[in-house]
Amino acid sequence: MKKILLLPFLVLPVLLQAQHKTTTPDEIRISIAKSITDLHVAPEPVPHVKNDFVSSGKDSIPIRIYQPSSNKPLPVIYLVHGAAWIAGDLDTHDNICRYLANHIQAVVVAVNYRRPPEYKFPAPFNDTYTVMKWIYSHTEKLNGNGKLVLIGDSAGGQLVGSLCLVNAAEETPIPVMAQVLVNPALNLSIGSVSYLTYSKYIDWYLNETDDANDVRISPVLADNVKGVPQAIIVVGENDKIRNDGEVFHQKLLGAGIKSTLYVQPNAGHLAGRWCAGDESAKPAMDFVVAELQRVLTSRK
């Protein structure tokens, strides 16, 4: 219990303290990465791990592919990392990718999207959407069985929620079995709880002329959620932005879309403990694994 009670004091203080002093993005990135490695969680072995790139115009988007040993096609999990939009990368979320690959028996593809303030909206969204389309068109190459799940934590949850909304509105949407949102920040409008908590980073992420009601920015404000995949939503009982996940959960249910909500007791923002696969985030991890096993063994 003691470790769970410590959850609010990892990563979030790094962000909150940085809001009130002059701190560079790189300094914040280093601090967040260090807070994760300082947990000293040993990475699970995965038989095949490969770094690759997805071409996007003149740019290349780094990805990392985790392949469990299997002679049969597997589900594909697309993981979009969080860390206040400005931080996080393939290494900060390496442990959780390994955990999901092994415990769900799925191919995991993680993306290293461009980050603000160097690359503001819509660059992170565009990169993650490009990779989502690449995964769909390379299902066979990835040894995928056609079952696709999107997972995002915190800022990654905002991106995943946005991806599912935009994809659902396409003339021919990519089939997605589920979206998993872990302590997601889903309302970036001025005055929202997420904005009050992460204003500095949201200001770095968005341009002054951006409309926070855009579904690519604030998924929970979407007028229409028709066609989005069922959701698995995780929040911490004491998380400052817990309400974002709960409101989205109710919105989906109200639209007739299946959504399952788990509130981890005594937990704050799961943050680095989730992506490190730390024992204190295990209740949330176990919930996600159990729910995805249920979804992925159901009919396509």
RALIN-V238474 format. One record per pair of residues at least 4 apart in sequence whose C-alpha atoms are under 6 Angstrom apart, sorted by the first residue. I is the first residue (numbers start at 1). J is the second residue. If there is no record, write none. Layout:
<<I J> <I J>>
This chain:
<<3 280> <4 267> <4 280> <5 266> <7 267> <7 268> <8 268> <8 269> <11 32> <13 17> <18 23> <19 200> <29 87> <33 92> <34 38> <36 272> <43 95> <44 98> <46 68> <47 68> <48 66> <48 67> <49 65> <49 66> <50 64> <50 65> <51 63> <51 64> <52 62> <52 63> <52 64> <53 60> <53 61> <53 62> <53 63> <54 60> <54 61> <55 60> <56 60> <62 112> <63 110> <63 111> <63 112> <64 109> <64 110> <65 108> <65 109> <66 107> <66 108> <67 107> <73 143> <73 144> <73 145> <74 106> <74 144> <74 145> <75 106> <75 144> <75 145> <75 147> <76 106> <76 107> <76 108> <76 144> <76 148> <77 108> <77 148> <77 149> <77 150> <78 108> <78 109> <78 150> <79 110> <79 151> <79 152> <80 111> <80 152> <80 156> <81 152> <81 156> <82 88> <82 153> <82 154> <82 155> <82 156> <83 87> <83 88> <84 155> <85 155> <86 115> <86 116> <88 92> <89 112> <90 94> <90 112> <93 275> <95 276> <95 277> <96 275> <96 276> <96 277> <99 103> <100 104> <101 105> <101 106> <101 107> <101 108> <113 124> <113 127> <114 124> <115 119> <116 120> <116 204> <116 205> <117 204> <117 205> <119 123> <120 205> <120 206> <121 205> <121 206> <122 126> <135 139> <139 144> <140 144> <148 176> <148 177> <149 176> <149 177> <149 178> <149 179> <150 179> <151 179> <151 180> <152 156> <152 157> <152 160> <152 181> <153 157> <153 181> <153 182> <153 183> <153 184> <154 183> <154 184> <154 185> <155 185> <157 181> <157 184> <158 184> <158 185> <158 186> <161 219> <162 215> <162 216> <162 219> <163 167> <164 168> <164 228> <165 228> <167 173> <168 173> <168 227> <168 228> <177 229> <178 229> <178 230> <178 231> <179 231> <180 231> <180 232> <180 233> <181 233> <182 233> <182 234> <183 234> <183 235> <184 245> <185 194> <186 218> <186 219> <186 220> <186 244> <187 218> <188 195> <188 218> <189 212> <190 195> <194 198> <194 241> <195 199> <199 203> <212 217> <213 218> <215 219> <215 222> <220 248> <230 257> <230 258> <230 259> <231 259> <232 259> <232 260> <233 261> <234 261> <234 262> <234 263> <235 242> <235 263> <236 263> <236 264> <236 267> <236 268> <236 269> <237 263> <237 264> <237 265> <237 266> <237 267> <238 267> <238 268> <239 268> <239 269> <243 247> <249 259> <252 257> <253 257> <253 258> <270 274> <272 276> <273 278> <273 281> <274 281> <282 286> <292 296>>
